[in-house]
Amino acid sequence: MTLTPNPSRQRPNTDIYDRRESQVRSYCNSLPRQFTHAHGVWMYDDRGGRYLDFLAGCSSLNYGHNHLVLKQALVDYIARDGITLGLDLFTEAKAEFLQAFEDIILKPRQLDYTVMFTGPTGTNAVEAALKLARKVTGRRQIIAFTNGFHGMTLGALACTGNEGKRMGAGVPLADVSHEAFDGYFGPDVDTAAQLERRLADSASGLDAPAAILVETVQGEGGLNAASFGWLRQIAEIATRHNALLIVDDIQAGCGRTGHFFSFEPAGITPDIVTLAKSLSGLGLPMALTLFRPELDQWKSGEHNGTFRGNNHAFVTAAAALRHFWQDDQFAATASRRGELLAARLEHMAKQHGFTTCGRGMMRGINVGFGARAEMIVRACFHDGLIVETSGADGEVVKILAPLIITENELMQGLDILEKALVAVKSATFPIAAE
Ligand SMILES: *Cc1c(COP(=O)(O)O)cnc(C)c1O
């Protein structure tokens, strides 16, 4: 049986938000409903509306909302008065997470990473990575890339490309050079070769970098996917110039591209990796910075944080690893869904004169400019599909469906998207971007 979404047409009463909540809020502006509960790929509002969630907490809900196995593990843990907040104390939950991470993720991939528990947000994991790279190399400069997004605290924000985000800093964002990502100047320009040339030339003005920080697929910056060859070149450049390679896998990791780490199919081994978003599996805050054991040159307490010991997240993270990652089954299914998604988006893009982007289950359709993408997002929402935009001008409609989605549900959502594309194509845009 095919379930049809049943969105409610009424906006909620937003008085309390208008009166008390800062206007800094953003997602709720294009998705104006009050949500009450969610399960799997579905979210429900307080007016009886039902929505397919193709945003999935910006890839924080790769296993869907309230997965039964993860939820049960947490409920059991709370019921027996398991430690909730542990600072960085040794706890049973932390040991079990580390054991699962070692057995299920690191060992089978022959990866040897020291695990650093940072504050529970992604940006904190990035800050820790940057600090460590600067400390270990004694260099200040970081190389980041055009359209990169790494978080909102000052160090990570300095590595973020987006002007709107950078404007919020209020202080100079220094010691980062934004080099051209793969494909930035079109398919014929080898931006890795350009970077190599600039680093090799003592008169280029580019300081020797502590690290090269890169996303393999740019989640917020328009779903640009780096080719594996380009990633290998960047890894070689980092090695040649004694810089550390940091892969920010906060959005692309945890299975989103069909592998636990997005860099696996490129055959590279970063010196440092950041993880957050879907790591806890249930949407609880948890972040990690992983690095080669030789890089563990921190002094005790040199980077800390009260909420590094979110034991509830450790419990659900360990449960997620055990449930989904013991064998290749889950990743293979996610890859297959990703191929279906790619084929369907490709078809739609061709029909309507747009282009596609992304990799695995992290893909989008570039509709040219932000106002059109926003109209598509709203049309989808009207029909019961939650999607968001990505890119410098928000010109990409991005699909981040939970990886546990069935083929049927995926097609249902894409039907809604296609209907919106058709409807919006005939719309006129008075201030359309050239
Ligand atoms: C979301 C994200 C971050 C920041 O994570 P927060 O939890 O929002 O601080 C950093 N890097 C990438 C690639 C992200 O997608």
The ligand as an SDF file (V2000), in Angstrom:
LIG
                    3D

 15 15  0  0  0  0  0  0  0  0999 V2000
   27.0070   20.7250   10.3160 C   0  0  0  0  0  0  0  0  0  0  0  0
   28.4310   20.7820    9.9640 C   0  0  0  0  0  0  0  0  0  0  0  0
   29.3950   21.3210   10.8400 C   0  0  0  0  0  0  0  0  0  0  0  0
   29.0310   21.9730   12.1390 C   0  0  0  0  0  0  0  0  0  0  0  0
   28.3580   21.1270   13.0130 O   0  0  0  0  0  0  0  0  0  0  0  0
   27.4740   21.7760   14.1940 P   0  0  0  0  0  0  0  0  0  0  0  0
   27.0120   20.6070   14.9910 O   0  0  0  0  0  0  0  0  0  0  0  0
   26.3560   22.5160   13.5170 O   0  0  0  0  0  0  0  0  0  0  0  0
   28.3640   22.6880   14.9390 O   0  0  0  0  0  0  0  0  0  0  0  0
   30.7200   21.2650   10.4550 C   0  0  0  0  0  0  0  0  0  0  0  0
   31.0920   20.7340    9.2840 N   0  0  0  0  0  0  0  0  0  0  0  0
   30.2050   20.2110    8.4180 C   0  0  0  0  0  0  0  0  0  0  0  0
   30.6870   19.6080    7.1450 C   0  0  0  0  0  0  0  0  0  0  0  0
   28.8370   20.2400    8.7180 C   0  0  0  0  0  0  0  0  0  0  0  0
   27.9510   19.7560    7.8500 O   0  0  0  0  0  0  0  0  0  0  0  0
  1  2  1  0
  2  3  1  0
  2 14  2  0
  3  4  1  0
  3 10  2  0
  4  5  1  0
  5  6  1  0
  6  7  2  0
  6  8  1  0
  6  9  1  0
 10 11  1  0
 11 12  2  0
 12 13  1  0
 12 14  1  0
 14 15  1  0
M  END
$$$$
